[in-house]
């Protein structure tokens, strides 16, 4: 059995392995560690308002059921995951939304929820729909008249 002797005064560099020990100045470490300690990667130093997910099941026209999970940051829905029996779509909030409807899209699939989506309104969105863009470039309803079950 071999024992390894480490000289802590020398930086570690093993030629050929491509691994290096990088020594960070104390000033840089003092700026990075507070964010890591709170679990914040986006500059939110106090760690509050992190992403939260709320789920709901929608029943649509034709008895199609969709599982819908909204992700909230600062009480604003930023992402939605919509699942049916065959597929799951991860969609981000579209910029052009108004108070009458909130749209989430990935460029091909769009989920339109009636009204503004907030943590308090999850089970109140009547008449939501899932649209898909076909090969001809036109959007068709994959699911319509979706209401919380």
Phi, psi and omega in degrees: 000133179260145173249147182258133174256128181244128175266106184289353179272350183250138174293146181273127174210116178254115184297134176095337180276337180076009179258137180225148171265121181257123179271123181261138176297148183301327180296317180294318179298321181292337177275326185279317187298322179300322177292322179291323183294330180269356182079018184261126177251355185248021177085005180276094190292330183275353175077000181277170177060032177286167184299137178232146180240136174233137185247154177208158175246131179248139173252127186248174177306137182083015178063022175286134178250138178237136170267128184233127178236119179264136174254128183248138170231123183055044180060025178235127179291119181251338184211152175221144174243120182246128182232137168244196183294332187254327189222161175233133181241128175257117188236145178252156183296134177280148182292322186270077176239152178233186182290341181280332181203155176236127183249142175232137185211160169239011180101333179245322181243138180228132173254124179246115178261137179288133179079180178280134180269116177231165178301331181278343187255012188306314184263027182240002186276095180273138175079024177289162182210156179245122181247145176233140177272124180278181180294337179276359178089001180262144178275133175237151181281117174277331177209132180228167182050048181273127180232147178301137181282000000 
